[in-house]
């Protein structure tokens, strides 16, 4: 089967690509991530994917970066989990449209490797995009390969990010970090 693989980042590409190829599928990456902010972070993640696709002999397509698409999609729904569902919908719809236009048999996403993402919502979102476009969504729980893939990414020197990519998740991560720092300081006094 010819599958378009929505690719969120380098580390998360490794296991799904391996798993799909082991089953005999022909895979093309689709790095569509307007959620990633700021641009320097986007460029770093894109560079990491580009650095893997050559050695892995994996073609990957890189649509233009347009963060306004993300901000329009999540407008007035900036809090998680609603924001995440809208973000996933945006990215999977675009991947499904690409797959349909390119004559693929199905599409899927590397987001399914992350233990930090809601598998049920991702599956439902992919199935909705499939219904909207008429191209099947290939669902597989890739989470068993998460740790292996991230260990391999680190061994290869591939950039491993600390947040999902969006401005909101980065802010939330920094707020938690700052709160922990303040609590530690209080405990040391």
N, C-alpha and C positions, 0 to 999 in steps of 0.2 A: 504494500500500500504506500502511496506517496503522501507524506504528511507534512504540513506546515506547522512548525513548532514555535509558538510565541516564546521568545527568549528574553527573560528579564535581566539576566546577568551571567557572567562567566561561570562562577561556581555552580549555579543552579542548572546550567546547560549540561554539565558533564554526565550525570547519571541518567536523566531522561534520554539523552542522545544515545548512550550506550544501550539502555534497555530497549529502545525502539529499534535500533539496528540489530540487536540480538534476535529480535522477532522477525527480522527480514524487511523492515520498513525502510523506505528511502526518505530521508529527512532533510528539510531546508529550514534553517532558522529564520525568524522574523523578529528583528529587534525593534519593536514598537513600544516606546516607553515615555510618553509625554509627561508622565507623572514625576519623573526624576528631576530634582531641583537641588541646587542650582545647576547651571549649564556645565560647570567644571566637573560636577559629580556625574552628570550624564556622559560627558566625554570620557571620563575615567572608566566607567562601566562599558561603554561602547568599545573602547580600546582593549579592555580585558577580553571581551567577546571576540573581537577581531584577532587577538593574539592566540586564541584557542581554535578558531575555525580552520585556520590554515593547517596546523599540525593534526587536527582531527579530520581533515578532509571533509569539512562540512560547509556547504554554501550557506551564506546568510545574507538576508536583505535588510537594508537600513533605511526605512522611510525617514522623511524629514522630521526633525525635532520641532515640535510645536506645543510648548507647555500650555498655551492658551486653551487648547482642546481639553486638557485635564482640568484646568480651573473652571471652564464652562460646565464640564460634566459633573463636578462635585459642588458647584455653587449652591449655597444654602444647605448643604449636607456635609459640612466639613468634619464632623465628628465621626470617629470610627464607631461601629462597623459600617454605617451607611456609606461613608466616603469610600471605603475599600470596595464595597460591592459595586459602586458606580465606576470606580477606576477599573476594576476587573472587566466590567461590562464594556467599557470603552475600548480596552485593549483586545478583548476577545472578539468583539464585533469586527474590529478592523482586521484582525488576523483571519477571521472567517471570510471576510470580503476578499482579502488577498488570496486565500486558498481557493475560493470559488473562481475568481478571475484567472488564476494560474492553472486551473485544471487539476487541483489536488484532490485526493480521495477523502481527506479528513484534515482536521486541525486539532492541536492540543496546546498545552502550555507548560513551561518549566515551573510555573507557580505551584504546580501539583507536587513538587519535591519538598516544599517547605513545611516544616511542622508548625510554623507560625501563621499559616494561612488556613482559613476555614474551608476544608475540603468540600463539605456539602454545598456551601454557597458557590464555590468555584465550579463544581460540577453542574449545578443548576444554571449558573451564568453561561457556561459553555453550551449547555443544551439549548438555552434560549437563543443564543447566537446561531446555533445550528438550525433551529426552526426558522429564524428570520432570514437566513441566507440559503438554506437548502443544502448545506455542506455538513456532513456528520462531524460531531465532536468526539474525539477519541479520549476516553477517560481511563486513566490508570493512576493508582495511588503510588507515586514515585517516592514517597517519604522514607521507605526503608533504605534508600540510597543516599539520603541527605548527608549524613556524617562522612561517609566514604568520599562523596564528591567534594565536600569542603576540605577534607584532609588532603585530597589530591590537588585541589586548587592551591592550597597553601604550599604544598611540596613543589608545585610548578611556579610559584611566585605570582599567582593570579590575584588581583585585587579582590578582597572580600569586604564588602560594605557593612556598615553598622546599623543601617536603617533601611526601610523598604524603598525609599527613594523620594517620597513626596515631602514637601515643605512641612506639612502637618506632622508626619511621623518623626521627622528630624527634631522638630520643636518638642514633641512629646518625649522623645528620648533624652533630650538635653534637660528638660524639666525634671525627669526622674533622676537623672545623674546629679543635678544640682541639689535636689531634695536629699538624696543620699549623702552628699558632701556636707550639707548643713547638719544633718543628723549626726554624722561622724564627729563634726566639730563640737557639737553640744556634748557629746559623750566624752570627749577628751578634756573638757573643762572641769 
